[in-house]
Amino acid sequence: MEEFLTVCPRNCYSTCSFRVFVKDGKVKRILPYGGNLATPEGPCIKGLSYLEREYSPARIVSPLRRNSKGGFDAISTEEALEITAHNLLEAREQDGPLSVLFYKGSGNSGLSNDIATDFWKLFGGATTTYGNLCWPAGLEAVRLTLGEVKHNVPWDMAEARLIIMWGKNPAETNVQEMVHIDKALKNGARLVVIDPRRTLTADKADLLIRPRPGTDAALALALARVLVERKLVDTEFIGKNVRGYDKFVESLDITPANAEEITGVPAQAIEDLAVMIGETDKVTFVAGYGLQRYTNGGQTVRSILALPVITGKIGRSGCGFNFANLQGYIYDNEKEPLSYYPDIEKDKPFRRHISMAKFAEGFLSLNSPRIRVAWIERGNPVTQLPDSPGVRNALDSVPFKVVVDQFLTDTAQMADIIFPAKGIFEQSDIVSSYWNPYVQFKPKVTDPPAGVIPESEIYYRLAEKMNLCGKEMNPIPAPGNYNFENWLAGRISTYDSITLDDLRNGPVIPSRIERIAYSDMRFPTESGRIELYSDAAARKWGVNPLPSYVSLDIRSINRLPFRLMSPNIGSRIHSQFGNLEVIKSVSKTPAWEICPADAGRLGIKTGDHIKIWNSRGEITGTARVTKRVKKGSVIFPNGIWLGEGGGVNALIDPLETDMGFGAAFHNAEVDIEKAK
């Protein structure tokens, strides 16, 4: 068998390196690669499932066209391109390029994705989306405070003496981080998990603190107050590096007793944790993405980030604030993380945008021109966007829809034309991570099925048919005899002398990477200092310039008793992988989880059929009673397809976070009763 070194390009923290073994044109085996210090133990169950994913009988391996009965017929690539080109040109001729929606998700990473943007620019632009479903409130909070979004290399966590895992569950969603946490624990470190749920990560913790969902900022500010009152802050660090500390101290009006009322966490536990933080030399704070998926999410992250700031735990080994690390995005056209929101002057071809968080509302407001063609790739918006019935209705109104995907997802089932997406092993690419510092090469190791062409070739052949070729077509590599790796080599040729041969030899850490983030004490904020007081926060987002707690209750007119949370789980990445048999064999049947106290009050037992409802609609499903869920909460994982009993986003209001144009998924309130 022939061996190759590759990398997983999915939207996951780890971005694991691994070895693949190919025989007779097929991948037969997947093994770890120890040369990547961040991911030495190899891929998780999802990565191992590529052996099924790439060769699944359910995989789409030729273009499909919707037939008169609502099903799909296989057609040739040429015919699919002809039909698509005709519809695109007709839409542009009649209503201009903005009558086409270009929707891209983040389901597959790599520089080859740049080619999509190149094509749509040549087309004359398109209507696009802004915002992001995952992390933008936290990104903006970190950037407002520290100036850049980065953290220490993952393996530095082994140097920590105390790890505060706040709203993150790496035992399922970032399994490689557990390698470094375990090293720290073996070295005598303590692990504190702050999460409304008792997660698999919490099972390894020395201390679990369970605040009410959406109240994390109140907990953080109460901790800050104790640290100040007990003089457990680093006054020298603050004096040299921090703007707005005195105003921040004056604003700390949430006592531990107040916080107990708000969060449900005992005041003494807050006092004890603050002392633990203040008296420990090396503390690493790790914040997850779920805790900022609220309308107060950005301010929540700013409040938590204030804790390592005032204790001087920034710019040192074993310390820091880990949310995301964008240092490895050295080639990315969108390495500026908040290019998510519209900037008409910066990118005029894409001058009409729809908020991802409020997609249906934004879409239905578009009249001049209306959307005639929708192109959807790397995403499954019918399953993943808030207000999924509204999203479905919006897309239903589009006369012609194209979806690029490997499987017949909820969104793909709405398409008029489906182009099969390439598999992980079927085209070379270069991939960066938002957690580890490596840039990695993903080689082509097998040929795609006969009816599958890479997306880069789809775009080129469409451009040929639409007469977009010529000198302006240079960004898009031509099909046929071209060597796509030559295009990649040219794409990376302007940075740091890293060559494609370097990347072929293994993961590369670029020279600009700070292994200990902010060790130079340079903070590219407006003031050049860490900003606890941020004029930009008030000016750009209309929030308090200081970190603050804003109750979610002020948005609720008719309160419902349960906070609905839809976390990620270890067996899938959002709506990917859950359709595979190997994943089904190790996964529980999706169920709505509630705590024993709530279940007892409602007369609900595990296995009962229940109704979950709010003003947006109702869903029925199966109950699972578990002590892992906090009273007043109900949990159902995100990404479950409708055919699997999913559809949780039908109950999610289309709300944006307080900054960054994120989606406030976890604001949702519901009620529950036994189904009749």
Buried (B, 14 or more C-beta within 10 A) or exposed (E): EEEBBBBBBBBBBBBBBBBBBBEEEBBEEBEBBEBBBBBBBBBBBBBBBBBBBBBBEEBBBBBBBBEEEEEBEBBEBEEBBBBBBEBBBBBBEEBBBBBBBBBBBBBBBBBBBBBBBBBBBBBEBBBBBBBBBBBBBBBBBBBBBBBBBBBBBBBBBBBBBBBBBBBBBBBBBBBBBBBBBBBBBEEEBBBBBBBBBBBBBBEBBEBBBBBBBBBBBBBBBBBBBBBBBEEBBBEEBBEEBBBBBEEBBEBBEBBBEBBBEBBBBBBEBBBBBBBBBBEBEBBBBBBBBBBBBBBBBBBBBBBBBBBBBBBBBBBBBBBBBBBBBBBBBBBBEEEEBBBBBBBEEEBEBBBBBBBBBBBBBBBBEBEEBBBBBBBBBBBBBBBBBBBBBBBBEBBEEBEBBBBBBBBBBBBBBBBBBBBBBBBBBBBBBBBBBBBBBBBBBBBBBBEBBEBBBBBBBBBBBBBBBBEBBEEEBEBBBBBEEEEBBEBBBEBBEEEBEBEBEBBEEBBBBBEEBBEBBBBEEEBEBEBEBBBBBBBBBEEBBEBBBBBBBBEBEEBEEEEBBBBBBBBBBBBBBBBBBBBBEBBBEEBEEBBBBBBBBBBEEBEBEBEBEBBBBBEBEBBEBBBBBBEBBBBBBBBBBBBBBBEBBBBBBBBBBBBBBBBBBBBBBBBBBBBBEEBE
